[in-house]
Amino acid sequence: MMLIVPAAGTLASGALLVSLLKNGGGSFRYALGAFGAPVGNELRAGELEAVLAVTFCLILFLCVLGGYQRIRAHIETRRQSLYAVMVLLLQSGMMAQLFTNDVFTAYVFIEIMTIAAASLVLARTRGRTLFAATKYMIMNLLGSGLFLLGVSILYCLTGHLLMEDIHDEVMRLSATGAYLRPLTLSMALITIGLAVKSALYPFHTWLPDAYASATPSSSAMLASLVSKAYIFLYIKFVIRVFDPAVFRETHIQTVLLVFSMVGIILGSIDAILEKKLRRMIAYSSVAQIGYIYLGIALGTRAGIAAAVFHIIAHALAKAVLFLSGDRLIGASDGDATFHELRGAGYRAPLSGAVFSIAACSIVGIPILGGFASKLYLADACMGVDSANALIALIVLAVSTALNAAYFLITVVTLYMKPTHEYHTRLNHPKISTAALAVFALLIVALGVFAPRVMSIIETGVSHLL
C-alpha cells in the first residue's frame, strides 16, 4: 500500500491536470458533505494544484521505492506497517493542503502532517532520532499554535472560513481602514507559523537533526515535500486570502524578503562549514527554502510563479541528494565525513552520477531544473522596481557561488583517489536503482521543458488570483 497509494495518486492527479488543460484551464470546486459555505468544507482544483499534486505524489512514490531497502534495514519489522500508515497519512495531509479551500481544514491537516512527519523521523530508533523528533515536534507545534492564533483572529474579523469569502471581507476592511492592526497581526502570526514549519531562517534550528537522523526515504520526503506543502499553503494565503496588495501594505512582505535573503546566504555558509554529507544536504535546504520565500516576498505574479517552479525543482533534486547520498555513504563503510567519501563515485557509479546531476541542478548548471528556476527568480527580481530587488539579484549571484563552493567540491571529492581500501559490498534492488535514474531524468526534463512547465504554472497563478 505504501507504493500503491502514491502511484494511484500520481495517476489521478495526472488525469486531473490533463482534463483541466484540455478544457482550457480554470478550476472547479467541490463541496464536501451536505452543507454548503460557510459551514461546509470545500475543495478547489486548478492547474497549479494539479501540477503540484502530480509532483508530490510522484516524488513520494519514488522516495519510498528508492529507499525501500533502507526502510527494511533501519526500521524494526513490527513497526514497518505503522511506518507505511504514516507515509499515507503524510500524503493525505499534503493533498489536503493543496486542494482545501477552507482555512480551518488546512489547520487540521497541518497537525496531521506534523504527527506523520515526526513519526517518520522517530521510526529509525538510533542515536539522536529521539532528540531530533522531540525538537521537531516542539518547534512545529509552536508553528501550528501561531498559525491557529492567526486564523482565529482572521475568523473574528471576517466571520468566514472559506478563502474567497475571507478575501472579500479583507479587501473591504483594507478599503475602509478598519481593524488594520488586528489584520496585520493575523497575517504576521500565520506567516511566522508557516515559516517555522517550513524552516525559513532563522526558524530552521530543528531541520539539520531531523533530516540527518531519519532513514533516507524519510529525509527525502521531509526535505522535498513536507516543507513545500506548507509553503504552498502560505502562497494561497498571500494570494487568495489576504491579496498581494494588502500583503504589500502591511510591510510583512519586506520583512519576509529580508529573512529570505539572509537565509539564502547563511544557510549556504552553514552548509560550507558542515563536515558530514547528510547535514550539509540538510543545511542546503535552508538556503533553497530562502529562494522560494524570496519569490513570494516579491509580491508579484512572476515572483510567485518562479517560487512554485523552484518548489518543483528543489523537491526533485533534494530527494535525489538524500537517497543517492545514503548509498555513497554506504559505499564508504558508513562514514559520512567528506574525507571518507573520496572515490565513492567509483564505488557506487550510478549513485555518484545521480548525485552529481542533482547537485549541479541546485548550483544552477544549464539545462537542469535548478538553472531554470534561478533564471525565473532573477527575471522576477528585474521586474520589480525597487532597491530591494537589486539586492535580491546580488544575493542570488552570491548564493550561486556559495552553492558551487559546497556542492561542486563535494562532487569532485566523490571522484578523488581514496585514501584507503573500502570493504563494503553494496547490493541494491534494481527497482530502487531505477527510481534514482528516473529522478535524474526528471531533473533534466524539467530543465529542458521549463518553458512549458512555467507556462502552466503562470496560468495556474493567474487563476489563483
Buried (B, 14 or more C-beta within 10 A) or exposed (E): EBBEBBBEBBEBBBEBBEEBBEEEBEBEBEEEEEEEBBEBBBBBBBBBBBBBBBBBBBBBBBBBBBBBBBBEEBBEEEBBEEBBBBBBBBBBBBBBBBBBBBBBBBBBBBBBBBBBBBBBBBBBEEEEBEEBBBBBBEBBBBBBEBBBBBBBBBBEBBEBBBBBBBBBBBBEBBEEEEBBEBBBBBBBBBBBBBBBBBBBBEBBEBBBBBBBBBBBBBBBBBBBBBBBBBBBBBBBBBBBBBBBEBBBBBEBBBBBBEBBBBBBBBBBBBBBEBEBBBBBBBBBBBBBBBBBBBBBBBBBBBBBBBBBBBBBBBBBBBBBBBBBBBBBBBBBEEBBEBEBBBBBBBBBEBBBBBBBBBBBBBBBBEBBBBBBBBBBBBEBBEBBEEEBBEBBBEBBEBBBEBBBBBBBEBBEBBEBEBEEEBEEEEEBEEEBBBBBEBBBEBBBBBBBEBEEBBEBBBBBBBBBE
